Amino acid sequence: QVQLVESGGGLVQPGGSLRLSCAASENIYNFYVMGWYRQAPGKQRELVASIFSSGRTNYADSVQGRFTISRDNAENTVYLQMNSLRAEDTAVYYCKANRNVLVDYWGQGTQLTVSS
């Protein structure tokens, strides 16, 4: 069973920055896409950013220009650099890896709170 372990969440002031990490228990080349999702209280889980094995990236409109997803293949880790954070970014952030369209894996989530 694949394990995805997120880290890096915490409390940050509006306008601040934080980097989330998602460490996979196997070579991330095995996944055709990896992504970060978030779920705020009372809301549905939503896609924040994704990165394909080709290197292509996608972002939600709400984070475009502020967040950057990247991958370190040697470390089997995907990152989410978050800048210019806003209160509305507060959520539990989850890492997801797709082996294919039918098989995916989720991490346990890490809490981000943006507040002064």
N, C-alpha and C positions, 0 to 999 in steps of 0.2 A: 504494500500500500504506500502510495506516495504521501510524503509529509511536506506541508508548506508551513513555514513558521514565520509569521510577521513580527516585526519589532520596529521601534522608533516612535511610536505614538506618545502622546502626552498632552500637556497644557501649554499653549502658546498664545501670545497676545496678538490681536489683530494687526496685520501687516508683517507679521513675523514669518519665519521659514522653518521647515522641518523636513527631514528625509525619512521615509519609510523603507524598510527592507523586507524582502520575502526570500527566505532561503529554502531551496528545494532539496529533497533527499536524494534526487537523482539528476543526471545531466539534463539541463533545461533545453538542450537541443531535441530532446524527446517530445517536447510540447510544441505544437505548431503555433500556439498563441498563449500568452500569459497576460493577465490583466489585473487591474485594481478596481474594486467595486467599493461602494460605501452605502451605509444605511443609517439614516438619521431616525431618531425616535418618531414613531408614527408614520414613517414614510417607507416606500418600497426601496429595495436595494437597487442601486443604479450603477451603470458602468461609468468609471471615471477616466480610465486610460487603458490602452492595450498595446502590446508590442508583439509582432509576429516574429517567427524564426528568421524571416528575411530582413528584419530590422524595421519594417514599416510600422508606424505608430498611428494610433487614433486617440482622440481626446473628446470628452464631452465639451459642449460649447461653454459650459459654466466654468471650466478650468483651463480652457485654451489660452495659452500665453502665460499662464501662471504655474502650471504643473508640467513636469517633464518625467516621462517614464524611460528607463534605460535598463540594460541587462549586462551583467558581467558573467560571461559564459564560464570563465575559469573558476569563479566562485559559486556558480549555480545559483545566482541571486538576481532578483529583479528589484529595482529601486523606483521610488516615486519621490522626486524632489518637488516640494510644495513651497511656493513663494507667495508673497502678498496674501497671506491667509486671511479669511473672512469668517465671521461668526457662522455663516451659513455652510462653511466647510466642516463644521462639527458633526462627527459621525463615527461609527465604527467602520474601519477600513479593512477590507478583506482582499486577500490575494487568491487568484484563481488560475489554474493551469488546465489547458485543454490538450489532451493527447490526440484526440480527434473530435469530430462533431458529436460523438455519442458519449465519450468518456471525459469527465472533468474532475478536478479535485479542488477543494477549498481549504484555506487556512482557517485558523480559529478567530482571527480578527484582532485588530489593535485600535484602541480608542484615541481619537483626536478631539481635543476640546480647544476651541479658539475663543478666548474670553479675556477681558481686561480685569 
